Amino acid sequence: MPVSADRAALLARYRDGYAAFAAAVAECDDLDAAADGWTARQVAHHLADAEMTSAIRLRRLLAEDAPVIAAYDEETFARTLHYVERPVEASLRAVEAARATSLELLERLTEDEWARQGTHSESGPYGVEDWLRIYADHPYDHAEQVRNARR
């Protein structure tokens, strides 16, 4: 089934997001330099947690009828999950794996699956296409944050 140009562009952006983020981290000579309140190290851990959460959100949208997709407190995660002192390598692998497995699903979706909907606990109606629009850009936004910390 042909994919719309918009969806194809989002899928390509999603596919390349990990590489963009990993390149920004690789270029960062001080992972503990801060920008926008978080260090590059904290951003890497945040992205891993967000991507693992997003992978589950996608699966729930596809497998459950009208799921409620719960929000989570990013600041609490950062504070309680040792973002400050953990090495980043495992988190980078988690981002890569979460995106790779989700991309495998996205590339196989039928139009009916693309149309599946749930409700986000904070923002309301939330579907598979909404999910892709959000997460296609997420690592690029954080790659820029890491580059800003590097400057």
N, C-alpha and C positions, 0 to 999 in steps of 0.2 A: 504494500500500500504506500503510495507516495506521501512524503512528509512535507508539510507546508514550509515555505522558505523561512518564516519566522521560527518555527519549531526546529528546523535544521540548524539555523544559526545558534539557537540556544543550546542545542545538543553539542555542537562543536565547541562552544564556549565552556560548557560543562566538562567536556572531554579534556580540554586543555588547561582547566583551572588548577589542577594539582601542580603541573609543571611550572606554571607561572608563580605559584606560591613558593614552591621548593627552590626555584631560582632566586627569589628575593631573600629567602633565609640563607641560602648558600653564599650570597654576596655580603651578608651581614657579618662583620668581624666582631661585633659585640652584641650577643643576644640579650644582654641585660640593659642595653640602652633603651630608653623609653620614648614613646611618641603617643600622643592622645591618651596619656594616662597608663598605658600598658607597655611592658617591654616586648621585644620581639619574641622572647621565650614564652611569655604569657600568651601572646597572640597565637603562637604555634599550638599550644595546648588548647586554647579556646577553639581554634579551627578544628582540631581533632574531635573534641567533644561535640561541636556543632555538626560536623559531618557524620559522626556516628549516630547522633540523634536524628539527623535528617534522613539517614538511610532507613531507620525504623519508621519514621513518619511516612516515607514513601510506601513502604511495605504495608503499613496499616491502611493507607488510602486505597491500595490495590486489593487487599485481602479482606477488609472489614467493610460492612455497609455503614456509611455515614459515621465514621469514627470521630471522636472528639480528640483533637491533637493538642496535647498539653504544652503550654509554655514552660520555660524553665528560667531560673535566675542565673544569668551568666556571671554576675559578680560573686554570688555564693559559690558557684563552681570554681571560679578562679581562686577564691579565698580558701576553700576547704579541700581542694584537690591538688594542692601542692604545686601550683603553676610556677611559683617563683624559683624552686630549686631543682625541679626534674629536668633531666636531659630531654632534648626534643626529638631524637631519632625515632623512637617508637610512635610518637604522636604523628610524625610525618608519614610513617608507614600506615598508620590508621587512616589518615586522610586519603592516602592513595588507594587503599583497599576499599574503603567505604564508597569512594567515587567510582572505582572500577566495577564493583558489584552492582551498584545502582545504575550505572550506564548500561550494563548488560541487560537489565530489566527495561530501561527506557527504550532501548533500541528494538525491543520486541513487542511493545504495547500496541494493542488494537485501538481503534478510535473510541470504542466503548470504554476501554481502560483509561485512555487520556481524559475522558469526560468524568471520571469518578471524583466524588466530592466528599469532604468532611467538614468539620468546623474547628477552627483554631480557637483555643480558649481565650485568647486576647483580641484577635482581629476578625473573628467571624468566619464566613464561608471561605473554604480553603480546599482547593482541588489540586490534581496532579500538575496541571499547567501552571498554577500559581506556585507550587513547590519548585518547579523547574526554573521559573523566572527569578525566584529568590536565590536559589542555590547555584545557578549558572554564574552569577557575579560574585558570590561570597568570597572565594579565595583571592580574586583580583583585588577586592576592596582591602583585604588584609595584607596582600602583597604590598600594596601602596603604603599601608600603615608600617610595615616592616622597613620599607625603603625610607620612610620619614624618620624612623628611629635611627637608622644608619647615618643620616645626614648630620 
